[in-house]
Amino acid sequence: MERAAAFAAEYGIAKAYGSYEELAADPEVEAVYIATPNNLHFENTMLCLKAGKHVLCEKPLALNEAQASKMFEAAEQNGVWLMEAYAYLHSPLIDAVKHELDTGVIGEIRYLESAFIGGLPKAGDYRWRRASGGGA
């Protein structure tokens, strides 16, 4: 709680919480953005969904299909939205490309190759630790 209160004071945030459970229990919180390490996405998202919060969860949404299915079931059961944070899905460029593909402007697509490339890992960065659900 001490770190959360210090952060809130520094950035002018009205409330701070000592735990995720406190945040999920607050009736004034309507939606939550989950940006914890990958291996905590399921646990944190389920907590918030079951508390009736809409959730935008950073990618990857879950570590496997079973977790993702349970997350979407919980969202439906609690009448809230669950979405993975893939900003490019809402990009005007992607909309334009989809329109070109849908209208056949470039013809029939017979082959597509794609790559998602990121920076090289920093030593010890949890985003690359397999045990934490990091890396590809």
N, CA, C and O atoms as a GROMACS GRO file, in nm:
protein
  544
    1MET      N    1   0.083  -0.119   0.000
    1MET     CA    2   0.000   0.000   0.000
    1MET      C    3   0.088   0.126   0.000
    1MET      O    4   0.053   0.227  -0.060
    2GLU      N    5   0.201   0.118   0.068
    2GLU     CA    6   0.290   0.233   0.076
    2GLU      C    7   0.337   0.277  -0.063
    2GLU      O    8   0.335   0.396  -0.094
    3ARG      N    9   0.378   0.182  -0.146
    3ARG     CA   10   0.423   0.215  -0.282
    3ARG      C   11   0.308   0.269  -0.366
    3ARG      O   12   0.326   0.364  -0.443
    4ALA      N   13   0.190   0.209  -0.352
    4ALA     CA   14   0.074   0.255  -0.428
    4ALA      C   15   0.036   0.397  -0.388
    4ALA      O   16   0.004   0.480  -0.474
    5ALA      N   17   0.038   0.426  -0.259
    5ALA     CA   18   0.004   0.560  -0.211
    5ALA      C   19   0.106   0.664  -0.260
    5ALA      O   20   0.068   0.775  -0.297
    6ALA      N   21   0.233   0.627  -0.259
    6ALA     CA   22   0.337   0.719  -0.307
    6ALA      C   23   0.319   0.747  -0.456
    6ALA      O   24   0.332   0.862  -0.499
    7PHE      N   25   0.290   0.645  -0.534
    7PHE     CA   26   0.267   0.661  -0.678
    7PHE      C   27   0.146   0.751  -0.702
    7PHE      O   28   0.151   0.842  -0.784
    8ALA      N   29   0.038   0.726  -0.629
    8ALA     CA   30  -0.084   0.805  -0.643
    8ALA      C   31  -0.058   0.952  -0.610
    8ALA      O   32  -0.106   1.041  -0.679
    9ALA      N   33   0.017   0.976  -0.504
    9ALA     CA   34   0.048   1.114  -0.465
    9ALA      C   35   0.133   1.183  -0.571
    9ALA      O   36   0.109   1.299  -0.604
   10GLU      N   37   0.232   1.113  -0.624
   10GLU     CA   38   0.321   1.172  -0.725
   10GLU      C   39   0.247   1.210  -0.852
   10GLU      O   40   0.279   1.311  -0.914
   11TYR      N   41   0.149   1.129  -0.892
   11TYR     CA   42   0.081   1.151  -1.020
   11TYR      C   43  -0.062   1.206  -1.005
   11TYR      O   44  -0.136   1.211  -1.102
   12GLY      N   45  -0.099   1.247  -0.885
   12GLY     CA   46  -0.230   1.308  -0.865
   12GLY      C   47  -0.346   1.212  -0.882
   12GLY      O   48  -0.452   1.251  -0.931
   13ILE      N   49  -0.329   1.089  -0.842
   13ILE     CA   50  -0.434   0.988  -0.853
   13ILE      C   51  -0.513   0.987  -0.723
   13ILE      O   52  -0.455   0.983  -0.614
   14ALA      N   53  -0.645   0.990  -0.732
   14ALA     CA   54  -0.731   1.006  -0.616
   14ALA      C   55  -0.730   0.886  -0.521
   14ALA      O   56  -0.740   0.904  -0.400
   15LYS      N   57  -0.717   0.765  -0.575
   15LYS     CA   58  -0.725   0.645  -0.491
   15LYS      C   59  -0.605   0.555  -0.514
   15LYS      O   60  -0.548   0.551  -0.623
   16ALA      N   61  -0.571   0.484  -0.409
   16ALA     CA   62  -0.466   0.381  -0.419
   16ALA      C   63  -0.518   0.257  -0.347
   16ALA      O   64  -0.599   0.265  -0.254
   17TYR      N   65  -0.470   0.142  -0.391
   17TYR     CA   66  -0.515   0.016  -0.332
   17TYR      C   67  -0.395  -0.064  -0.286
   17TYR      O   68  -0.288  -0.058  -0.348
   18GLY      N   69  -0.412  -0.138  -0.178
   18GLY     CA   70  -0.305  -0.221  -0.126
   18GLY      C   71  -0.302  -0.360  -0.186
   18GLY      O   72  -0.208  -0.436  -0.164
   19SER      N   73  -0.406  -0.393  -0.263
   19SER     CA   74  -0.412  -0.526  -0.326
   19SER      C   75  -0.506  -0.522  -0.444
   19SER      O   76  -0.588  -0.430  -0.458
   20TYR      N   77  -0.493  -0.621  -0.530
   20TYR     CA   78  -0.586  -0.633  -0.642
   20TYR      C   79  -0.727  -0.661  -0.592
   20TYR      O   80  -0.825  -0.618  -0.653
   21GLU      N   81  -0.736  -0.734  -0.482
   21GLU     CA   82  -0.868  -0.766  -0.424
   21GLU      C   83  -0.941  -0.638  -0.382
   21GLU      O   84  -1.062  -0.625  -0.402
   22GLU      N   85  -0.867  -0.543  -0.322
   22GLU     CA   86  -0.927  -0.415  -0.283
   22GLU      C   87  -0.979  -0.340  -0.405
   22GLU      O   88  -1.090  -0.286  -0.404
   23LEU      N   89  -0.899  -0.336  -0.510
   23LEU     CA   90  -0.939  -0.267  -0.632
   23LEU      C   91  -1.064  -0.333  -0.691
   23LEU      O   92  -1.158  -0.263  -0.729
   24ALA      N   93  -1.065  -0.465  -0.698
   24ALA     CA   94  -1.179  -0.536  -0.756
   24ALA      C   95  -1.306  -0.518  -0.675
   24ALA      O   96  -1.416  -0.523  -0.729
   25ALA      N   97  -1.292  -0.497  -0.545
   25ALA     CA   98  -1.408  -0.482  -0.457
   25ALA      C   99  -1.465  -0.341  -0.459
   25ALA      O  100  -1.575  -0.319  -0.408
   26ASP      N  101  -1.395  -0.246  -0.515
   26ASP     CA  102  -1.440  -0.106  -0.515
   26ASP      C  103  -1.555  -0.090  -0.615
   26ASP      O  104  -1.536  -0.110  -0.735
   27PRO      N  105  -1.674  -0.055  -0.568
   27PRO     CA  106  -1.789  -0.040  -0.659
   27PRO      C  107  -1.776   0.077  -0.757
   27PRO      O  108  -1.848   0.083  -0.856
   28GLU      N  109  -1.684   0.170  -0.729
   28GLU     CA  110  -1.665   0.283  -0.821
   28GLU      C  111  -1.580   0.245  -0.941
   28GLU      O  112  -1.579   0.318  -1.041
   29VAL      N  113  -1.508   0.134  -0.934
   29VAL     CA  114  -1.425   0.088  -1.046
   29VAL      C  115  -1.514   0.010  -1.141
   29VAL      O  116  -1.575  -0.090  -1.103
   30GLU      N  117  -1.521   0.056  -1.266
   30GLU     CA  118  -1.605  -0.009  -1.366
   30GLU      C  119  -1.526  -0.097  -1.461
   30GLU      O  120  -1.576  -0.199  -1.508
   31ALA      N  121  -1.401  -0.058  -1.487
   31ALA     CA  122  -1.319  -0.131  -1.584
   31ALA      C  123  -1.174  -0.132  -1.536
   31ALA      O  124  -1.129  -0.042  -1.465
   32VAL      N  125  -1.103  -0.237  -1.577
   32VAL     CA  126  -0.965  -0.256  -1.533
   32VAL      C  127  -0.879  -0.292  -1.654
   32VAL      O  128  -0.920  -0.369  -1.741
   33TYR      N  129  -0.759  -0.236  -1.657
   33TYR     CA  130  -0.658  -0.272  -1.756
   33TYR      C  131  -0.556  -0.359  -1.686
   33TYR      O  132  -0.492  -0.315  -1.590
   34ILE      N  133  -0.538  -0.481  -1.732
   34ILE     CA  134  -0.444  -0.576  -1.673
   34ILE      C  135  -0.314  -0.571  -1.752
   34ILE      O  136  -0.312  -0.604  -1.871
   35ALA      N  137  -0.207  -0.529  -1.686
   35ALA     CA  138  -0.076  -0.521  -1.752
   35ALA      C  139   0.032  -0.586  -1.664
   35ALA      O  140   0.148  -0.546  -1.666
   36THR      N  141  -0.010  -0.686  -1.589
   36THR     CA  142   0.083  -0.759  -1.504
   36THR      C  143   0.164  -0.858  -1.589
   36THR      O  144   0.133  -0.875  -1.707
   37PRO      N  145   0.265  -0.923  -1.533
   37PRO     CA  146   0.337  -1.026  -1.610
   37PRO      C  147   0.240  -1.132  -1.664
   37PRO      O  148   0.137  -1.161  -1.603
   38ASN      N  149   0.273  -1.187  -1.778
   38ASN     CA  150   0.185  -1.280  -1.851
   38ASN      C  151   0.126  -1.391  -1.764
   38ASN      O  152   0.009  -1.425  -1.777
   39ASN      N  153   0.208  -1.448  -1.676
   39ASN     CA  154   0.161  -1.562  -1.596
   39ASN      C  155   0.060  -1.520  -1.489
   39ASN      O  156   0.002  -1.606  -1.423
   40LEU      N  157   0.036  -1.390  -1.472
   40LEU     CA  158  -0.064  -1.342  -1.376
   40LEU      C  159  -0.192  -1.295  -1.445
   40LEU      O  160  -0.289  -1.261  -1.376
   41HIS      N  161  -0.195  -1.293  -1.577
   41HIS     CA  162  -0.312  -1.243  -1.649
   41HIS      C  163  -0.439  -1.320  -1.612
   41HIS      O  164  -0.543  -1.259  -1.586
   42PHE      N  165  -0.431  -1.451  -1.609
   42PHE     CA  166  -0.549  -1.533  -1.580
   42PHE      C  167  -0.603  -1.501  -1.441
   42PHE      O  168  -0.722  -1.471  -1.425
   43GLU      N  169  -0.518  -1.508  -1.342
   43GLU     CA  170  -0.559  -1.485  -1.203
   43GLU      C  171  -0.617  -1.345  -1.184
   43GLU      O  172  -0.724  -1.329  -1.125
   44ASN      N  173  -0.547  -1.243  -1.233
   44ASN     CA  174  -0.593  -1.105  -1.214
   44ASN      C  175  -0.720  -1.078  -1.292
   44ASN      O  176  -0.810  -1.009  -1.243
   45THR      N  177  -0.729  -1.129  -1.414
   45THR     CA  178  -0.847  -1.108  -1.496
   45THR      C  179  -0.969  -1.176  -1.436
   45THR      O  180  -1.077  -1.117  -1.429
   46MET      N  181  -0.953  -1.299  -1.392
   46MET     CA  182  -1.066  -1.372  -1.331
   46MET      C  183  -1.116  -1.300  -1.206
   46MET      O  184  -1.237  -1.291  -1.185
   47LEU      N  185  -1.027  -1.250  -1.125
   47LEU     CA  186  -1.066  -1.175  -1.005
   47LEU      C  187  -1.155  -1.057  -1.043
   47LEU      O  188  -1.260  -1.035  -0.982
   48CYS      N  189  -1.114  -0.983  -1.143
   48CYS     CA  190  -1.189  -0.864  -1.184
   48CYS      C  191  -1.320  -0.899  -1.254
   48CYS      O  192  -1.421  -0.833  -1.232
   49LEU      N  193  -1.319  -1.001  -1.339
   49LEU     CA  194  -1.442  -1.042  -1.407
   49LEU      C  195  -1.546  -1.088  -1.307
   49LEU      O  196  -1.664  -1.051  -1.317
   50LYS      N  197  -1.504  -1.167  -1.211
   50LYS     CA  198  -1.597  -1.218  -1.109
   50LYS      C  199  -1.650  -1.106  -1.020
   50LYS      O  200  -1.756  -1.120  -0.959
   51ALA      N  201  -1.577  -0.995  -1.013
   51ALA     CA  202  -1.621  -0.878  -0.936
   51ALA      C  203  -1.707  -0.784  -1.022
   51ALA      O  204  -1.747  -0.677  -0.976
   52GLY      N  205  -1.735  -0.826  -1.146
   52GLY     CA  206  -1.822  -0.746  -1.233
   52GLY      C  207  -1.754  -0.630  -1.302
   52GLY      O  208  -1.819  -0.531  -1.336
   53LYS      N  209  -1.623  -0.642  -1.324
   53LYS     CA  210  -1.548  -0.535  -1.391
   53LYS      C  211  -1.524  -0.573  -1.537
   53LYS      O  212  -1.497  -0.689  -1.568
   54HIS      N  213  -1.535  -0.475  -1.626
   54HIS     CA  214  -1.493  -0.495  -1.765
   54HIS      C  215  -1.341  -0.502  -1.763
   54HIS      O  216  -1.277  -0.433  -1.684
   55VAL      N  217  -1.282  -0.585  -1.850
   55VAL     CA  218  -1.136  -0.603  -1.848
   55VAL      C  219  -1.077  -0.589  -1.988
   55VAL      O  220  -1.122  -0.652  -2.083
   56LEU      N  221  -0.974  -0.505  -1.995
   56LEU     CA  222  -0.885  -0.498  -2.111
   56LEU      C  223  -0.754  -0.558  -2.062
   56LEU      O  224  -0.687  -0.499  -1.978
   57CYS      N  225  -0.718  -0.674  -2.115
   57CYS     CA  226  -0.600  -0.746  -2.069
   57CYS      C  227  -0.491  -0.740  -2.174
   57CYS      O  228  -0.514  -0.766  -2.292
   58GLU      N  229  -0.373  -0.706  -2.130
   58GLU     CA  230  -0.258  -0.698  -2.220
   58GLU      C  231  -0.233  -0.836  -2.280
   58GLU      O  232  -0.271  -0.938  -2.224
   59LYS      N  233  -0.168  -0.837  -2.395
   59LYS     CA  234  -0.137  -0.963  -2.462
   59LYS      C  235  -0.018  -1.030  -2.396
   59LYS      O  236   0.071  -0.960  -2.348
   60PRO      N  237  -0.012  -1.158  -2.394
   60PRO     CA  238  -0.118  -1.251  -2.434
   60PRO      C  239  -0.228  -1.256  -2.329
   60PRO      O  240  -0.202  -1.246  -2.209
   61LEU      N  241  -0.349  -1.270  -2.375
   61LEU     CA  242  -0.464  -1.276  -2.286
   61LEU      C  243  -0.444  -1.384  -2.181
   61LEU      O  244  -0.469  -1.363  -2.063
   62ALA      N  245  -0.399  -1.500  -2.225
   62ALA     CA  246  -0.381  -1.615  -2.136
   62ALA      C  247  -0.262  -1.696  -2.184
   62ALA      O  248  -0.207  -1.672  -2.291
   63LEU      N  249  -0.222  -1.792  -2.103
   63LEU     CA  250  -0.109  -1.878  -2.140
   63LEU      C  251  -0.150  -1.996  -2.226
   63LEU      O  252  -0.066  -2.061  -2.288
   64ASN      N  253  -0.282  -2.023  -2.229
   64ASN     CA  254  -0.330  -2.136  -2.310
   64ASN      C  255  -0.479  -2.120  -2.338
   64ASN      O  256  -0.545  -2.032  -2.282
   65GLU      N  257  -0.530  -2.205  -2.423
   65GLU     CA  258  -0.670  -2.199  -2.465
   65GLU      C  259  -0.765  -2.226  -2.349
   65GLU      O  260  -0.871  -2.164  -2.341
   66ALA      N  261  -0.729  -2.316  -2.260
   66ALA     CA  262  -0.817  -2.349  -2.146
   66ALA      C  263  -0.838  -2.226  -2.058
   66ALA      O  264  -0.951  -2.199  -2.016
   67GLN      N  265  -0.732  -2.152  -2.030
   67GLN     CA  266  -0.745  -2.031  -1.950
   67GLN      C  267  -0.831  -1.928  -2.023
   67GLN      O  268  -0.920  -1.868  -1.963
   68ALA      N  269  -0.804  -1.907  -2.150
   68ALA     CA  270  -0.880  -1.808  -2.227
   68ALA      C  271  -1.030  -1.843  -2.228
   68ALA      O  272  -1.114  -1.755  -2.213
   69SER      N  273  -1.062  -1.970  -2.245
   69SER     CA  274  -1.203  -2.012  -2.245
   69SER      C  275  -1.270  -1.982  -2.112
   69SER      O  276  -1.382  -1.932  -2.109
   70LYS      N  277  -1.200  -2.010  -2.003
   70LYS     CA  278  -1.255  -1.982  -1.870
   70LYS      C  279  -1.275  -1.832  -1.850
   70LYS      O  280  -1.372  -1.789  -1.787
   71MET      N  281  -1.184  -1.754  -1.903
   71MET     CA  282  -1.195  -1.608  -1.889
   71MET      C  283  -1.318  -1.557  -1.964
   71MET      O  284  -1.393  -1.475  -1.910
   72PHE      N  285  -1.339  -1.603  -2.087
   72PHE     CA  286  -1.454  -1.557  -2.163
   72PHE      C  287  -1.585  -1.609  -2.103
   72PHE      O  288  -1.687  -1.539  -2.108
   73GLU      N  289  -1.583  -1.729  -2.046
   73GLU     CA  290  -1.702  -1.780  -1.977
   73GLU      C  291  -1.734  -1.692  -1.856
   73GLU      O  292  -1.851  -1.659  -1.834
   74ALA      N  293  -1.633  -1.653  -1.780
   74ALA     CA  294  -1.654  -1.567  -1.662
   74ALA      C  295  -1.708  -1.430  -1.704
   74ALA      O  296  -1.794  -1.374  -1.636
   75ALA      N  297  -1.658  -1.376  -1.814
   75ALA     CA  298  -1.707  -1.247  -1.862
   75ALA      C  299  -1.856  -1.259  -1.898
   75ALA      O  300  -1.935  -1.172  -1.860
   76GLU      N  301  -1.892  -1.363  -1.968
   76GLU     CA  302  -2.032  -1.382  -2.007
   76GLU      C  303  -2.121  -1.402  -1.885
   76GLU      O  304  -2.229  -1.344  -1.876
   77GLN      N  305  -2.076  -1.484  -1.791
   77GLN     CA  306  -2.155  -1.512  -1.671
   77GLN      C  307  -2.177  -1.386  -1.586
   77GLN      O  308  -2.278  -1.375  -1.517
   78ASN      N  309  -2.083  -1.294  -1.591
   78ASN     CA  310  -2.092  -1.173  -1.509
   78ASN      C  311  -2.137  -1.050  -1.586
   78ASN      O  312  -2.141  -0.940  -1.531
   79GLY      N  313  -2.172  -1.069  -1.713
   79GLY     CA  314  -2.226  -0.960  -1.794
   79GLY      C  315  -2.129  -0.846  -1.818
   79GLY      O  316  -2.169  -0.729  -1.821
   80VAL      N  317  -2.001  -0.879  -1.835
   80VAL     CA  318  -1.899  -0.777  -1.859
   80VAL      C  319  -1.820  -0.812  -1.985
   80VAL      O  320  -1.825  -0.924  -2.036
   81TRP      N  321  -1.745  -0.712  -2.033
   81TRP     CA  322  -1.664  -0.728  -2.152
   81TRP      C  323  -1.523  -0.772  -2.115
   81TRP      O  324  -1.468  -0.731  -2.013
   82LEU      N  325  -1.465  -0.856  -2.200
   82LEU     CA  326  -1.325  -0.897  -2.188
   82LEU      C  327  -1.264  -0.881  -2.326
   82LEU      O  328  -1.316  -0.931  -2.426
   83MET      N  329  -1.151  -0.810  -2.331
   83MET     CA  330  -1.084  -0.788  -2.459
   83MET      C  331  -0.934  -0.792  -2.439
   83MET      O  332  -0.881  -0.743  -2.339
   84GLU      N  333  -0.865  -0.850  -2.536
   84GLU     CA  334  -0.720  -0.850  -2.537
   84GLU      C  335  -0.670  -0.720  -2.598
   84GLU      O  336  -0.728  -0.671  -2.695
   85ALA      N  337  -0.565  -0.664  -2.543
   85ALA     CA  338  -0.515  -0.533  -2.584
   85ALA      C  339  -0.426  -0.542  -2.707
   85ALA      O  340  -0.303  -0.541  -2.698
   86TYR      N  341  -0.489  -0.552  -2.821
   86TYR     CA  342  -0.419  -0.548  -2.949
   86TYR      C  343  -0.460  -0.420  -3.020
   86TYR      O  344  -0.561  -0.418  -3.091
   87ALA      N  345  -0.383  -0.314  -3.002
   87ALA     CA  346  -0.420  -0.182  -3.055
   87ALA      C  347  -0.435  -0.183  -3.206
   87ALA      O  348  -0.518  -0.110  -3.260
   88TYR      N  349  -0.354  -0.263  -3.276
   88TYR     CA  350  -0.358  -0.258  -3.422
   88TYR      C  351  -0.495  -0.296  -3.477
   88TYR      O  352  -0.528  -0.257  -3.589
   89LEU      N  353  -0.574  -0.370  -3.403
   89LEU     CA  354  -0.706  -0.410  -3.451
   89LEU      C  355  -0.797  -0.289  -3.474
   89LEU      O  356  -0.895  -0.298  -3.548
   90HIS      N  357  -0.764  -0.177  -3.411
   90HIS     CA  358  -0.847  -0.058  -3.421
   90HIS      C  359  -0.780   0.053  -3.500
   90HIS      O  360  -0.821   0.169  -3.494
   91SER      N  361  -0.678   0.017  -3.572
   91SER     CA  362  -0.602   0.115  -3.650
   91SER      C  363  -0.673   0.146  -3.781
   91SER      O  364  -0.723   0.055  -3.848
   92PRO      N  365  -0.678   0.273  -3.820
   92PRO     CA  366  -0.736   0.309  -3.950
   92PRO      C  367  -0.663   0.240  -4.066
   92PRO      O  368  -0.725   0.208  -4.167
   93LEU      N  369  -0.535   0.217  -4.051
   93LEU     CA  370  -0.459   0.148  -4.155
   93LEU      C  371  -0.510   0.005  -4.172
   93LEU      O  372  -0.529  -0.041  -4.285
   94ILE      N  373  -0.532  -0.065  -4.063
   94ILE     CA  374  -0.582  -0.203  -4.070
   94ILE      C  375  -0.722  -0.204  -4.132
   94ILE      O  376  -0.753  -0.291  -4.213
   95ASP      N  377  -0.806  -0.107  -4.094
   95ASP     CA  378  -0.940  -0.097  -4.154
   95ASP      C  379  -0.931  -0.078  -4.305
   95ASP      O  380  -1.007  -0.139  -4.381
   96ALA      N  381  -0.838   0.007  -4.349
   96ALA     CA  382  -0.821   0.033  -4.492
   96ALA      C  383  -0.772  -0.092  -4.565
   96ALA      O  384  -0.821  -0.124  -4.673
   97VAL      N  385  -0.676  -0.162  -4.508
   97VAL     CA  386  -0.625  -0.285  -4.569
   97VAL      C  387  -0.735  -0.389  -4.577
   97VAL      O  388  -0.752  -0.455  -4.679
   98LYS      N  389  -0.812  -0.404  -4.468
   98LYS     CA  390  -0.923  -0.501  -4.468
   98LYS      C  391  -1.024  -0.466  -4.577
   98LYS      O  392  -1.073  -0.554  -4.647
   99HIS      N  393  -1.055  -0.338  -4.591
   99HIS     CA  394  -1.148  -0.296  -4.696
   99HIS      C  395  -1.095  -0.334  -4.835
   99HIS      O  396  -1.170  -0.385  -4.918
  100GLU      N  397  -0.967  -0.308  -4.859
  100GLU     CA  398  -0.906  -0.342  -4.989
  100GLU      C  399  -0.914  -0.494  -5.013
  100GLU      O  400  -0.943  -0.538  -5.124
  101LEU      N  401  -0.888  -0.572  -4.909
  101LEU     CA  402  -0.895  -0.717  -4.924
  101LEU      C  403  -1.038  -0.764  -4.948
  101LEU      O  404  -1.063  -0.846  -5.036
  102ASP      N  405  -1.131  -0.710  -4.870
  102ASP     CA  406  -1.271  -0.751  -4.881
  102ASP      C  407  -1.333  -0.716  -5.015
  102ASP      O  408  -1.420  -0.788  -5.065
  103THR      N  409  -1.289  -0.604  -5.075
  103THR     CA  410  -1.347  -0.562  -5.202
  103THR      C  411  -1.271  -0.618  -5.322
  103THR      O  412  -1.309  -0.593  -5.437
  104GLY      N  413  -1.164  -0.693  -5.296
  104GLY     CA  414  -1.092  -0.758  -5.405
  104GLY      C  415  -1.003  -0.666  -5.486
  104GLY      O  416  -0.965  -0.702  -5.598
  105VAL      N  417  -0.968  -0.551  -5.435
  105VAL     CA  418  -0.887  -0.454  -5.509
  105VAL      C  419  -0.755  -0.516  -5.555
  105VAL      O  420  -0.710  -0.489  -5.666
  106ILE      N  421  -0.694  -0.597  -5.470
  106ILE     CA  422  -0.565  -0.655  -5.509
  106ILE      C  423  -0.579  -0.798  -5.561
  106ILE      O  424  -0.479  -0.864  -5.588
  107GLY      N  425  -0.700  -0.844  -5.574
  107GLY     CA  426  -0.722  -0.978  -5.625
  107GLY      C  427  -0.730  -1.082  -5.513
  107GLY      O  428  -0.735  -1.048  -5.395
  108GLU      N  429  -0.730  -1.208  -5.554
  108GLU     CA  430  -0.741  -1.317  -5.458
  108GLU      C  431  -0.608  -1.337  -5.384
  108GLU      O  432  -0.502  -1.340  -5.445
  109ILE      N  433  -0.616  -1.349  -5.253
  109ILE     CA  434  -0.496  -1.375  -5.172
  109ILE      C  435  -0.470  -1.525  -5.176
  109ILE      O  436  -0.555  -1.605  -5.138
  110ARG      N  437  -0.352  -1.562  -5.223
  110ARG     CA  438  -0.315  -1.702  -5.229
  110ARG      C  439  -0.205  -1.738  -5.130
  110ARG      O  440  -0.186  -1.855  -5.096
  111TYR      N  441  -0.132  -1.638  -5.085
  111TYR     CA  442  -0.024  -1.664  -4.991
  111TYR      C  443   0.003  -1.537  -4.910
  111TYR      O  444   0.003  -1.427  -4.965
  112LEU      N  445   0.025  -1.554  -4.782
  112LEU     CA  446   0.056  -1.441  -4.696
  112LEU      C  447   0.162  -1.486  -4.598
  112LEU      O  448   0.151  -1.593  -4.537
  113GLU      N  449   0.262  -1.405  -4.582
  113GLU     CA  450   0.366  -1.434  -4.484
  113GLU      C  451   0.381  -1.311  -4.396
  113GLU      O  452   0.380  -1.198  -4.446
  114SER      N  453   0.396  -1.333  -4.267
  114SER     CA  454   0.403  -1.222  -4.174
  114SER      C  455   0.507  -1.251  -4.066
  114SER      O  456   0.539  -1.367  -4.039
  115ALA      N  457   0.558  -1.147  -4.006
  115ALA     CA  458   0.652  -1.161  -3.894
  115ALA      C  459   0.624  -1.054  -3.792
  115ALA      O  460   0.596  -0.939  -3.827
  116PHE      N  461   0.632  -1.090  -3.666
  116PHE     CA  462   0.619  -0.994  -3.557
  116PHE      C  463   0.755  -0.989  -3.489
  116PHE      O  464   0.800  -1.088  -3.433
  117ILE      N  465   0.819  -0.874  -3.495
  117ILE     CA  466   0.957  -0.863  -3.449
  117ILE      C  467   0.965  -0.760  -3.338
  117ILE      O  468   0.913  -0.649  -3.351
  118GLY      N  469   1.032  -0.797  -3.231
  118GLY     CA  470   1.051  -0.704  -3.120
  118GLY      C  471   1.198  -0.688  -3.091
  118GLY      O  472   1.283  -0.747  -3.158
  119GLY      N  473   1.228  -0.606  -2.992
  119GLY     CA  474   1.366  -0.583  -2.954
  119GLY      C  475   1.429  -0.705  -2.889
  119GLY      O  476   1.359  -0.798  -2.847
  120LEU      N  477   1.558  -0.703  -2.881
  120LEU     CA  478   1.629  -0.812  -2.815
  120LEU      C  479   1.604  -0.806  -2.665
  120LEU      O  480   1.592  -0.697  -2.609
  121PRO      N  481   1.596  -0.921  -2.600
  121PRO     CA  482   1.565  -0.922  -2.456
  121PRO      C  483   1.678  -0.863  -2.372
  121PRO      O  484   1.796  -0.878  -2.403
  122LYS      N  485   1.637  -0.795  -2.266
  122LYS     CA  486   1.734  -0.747  -2.168
  122LYS      C  487   1.752  -0.859  -2.066
  122LYS      O  488   1.658  -0.930  -2.034
  123ALA      N  489   1.872  -0.874  -2.017
  123ALA     CA  490   1.902  -0.980  -1.920
  123ALA      C  491   1.807  -0.970  -1.800
  123ALA      O  492   1.794  -0.863  -1.739
  124GLY      N  493   1.742  -1.080  -1.768
  124GLY     CA  494   1.655  -1.086  -1.652
  124GLY      C  495   1.515  -1.030  -1.671
  124GLY      O  496   1.435  -1.036  -1.578
  125ASP      N  497   1.482  -0.977  -1.788
  125ASP     CA  498   1.350  -0.919  -1.811
  125ASP      C  499   1.245  -1.030  -1.808
  125ASP      O  500   1.254  -1.128  -1.882
  126TYR      N  501   1.144  -1.015  -1.720
  126TYR     CA  502   1.041  -1.118  -1.705
  126TYR      C  503   0.965  -1.143  -1.835
  126TYR      O  504   0.908  -1.251  -1.852
  127ARG      N  505   0.962  -1.047  -1.925
  127ARG     CA  506   0.888  -1.064  -2.051
  127ARG      C  507   0.946  -1.175  -2.138
  127ARG      O  508   0.881  -1.220  -2.232
  128TRP      N  509   1.066  -1.217  -2.107
  128TRP     CA  510   1.132  -1.322  -2.186
  128TRP      C  511   1.149  -1.451  -2.108
  128TRP      O  512   1.202  -1.548  -2.163
  129ARG      N  513   1.106  -1.455  -1.983
  129ARG     CA  514   1.119  -1.578  -1.903
  129ARG      C  515   1.007  -1.675  -1.936
  129ARG      O  516   0.889  -1.643  -1.919
  130ARG      N  517   1.041  -1.791  -1.983
  130ARG     CA  518   0.943  -1.892  -2.020
  130ARG      C  519   0.851  -1.926  -1.903
  130ARG      O  520   0.731  -1.942  -1.922
  131ALA      N  521   0.905  -1.937  -1.783
  131ALA     CA  522   0.826  -1.973  -1.666
  131ALA      C  523   0.720  -1.869  -1.634
  131ALA      O  524   0.620  -1.900  -1.569
  132SER      N  525   0.740  -1.747  -1.678
  132SER     CA  526   0.643  -1.639  -1.657
  132SER      C  527   0.553  -1.618  -1.777
  132SER      O  528   0.477  -1.521  -1.781
  133GLY      N  529   0.561  -1.707  -1.875
  133GLY     CA  530   0.480  -1.694  -1.995
  133GLY      C  531   0.537  -1.593  -2.093
  133GLY      O  532   0.464  -1.541  -2.177
  134GLY      N  533   0.665  -1.564  -2.082
  134GLY     CA  534   0.727  -1.466  -2.168
  134GLY      C  535   0.774  -1.524  -2.300
  134GLY      O  536   0.775  -1.646  -2.318
  135GLY      N  537   0.813  -1.437  -2.390
  135GLY     CA  538   0.862  -1.479  -2.522
  135GLY      C  539   0.747  -1.522  -2.612
  135GLY      O  540   0.630  -1.508  -2.576
  136ALA      N  541   0.782  -1.574  -2.728
  136ALA     CA  542   0.679  -1.615  -2.822
  136ALA      C  543   0.605  -1.737  -2.773
  136ALA      O  544   0.515  -1.786  -2.840
   0.00000   0.00000   0.00000
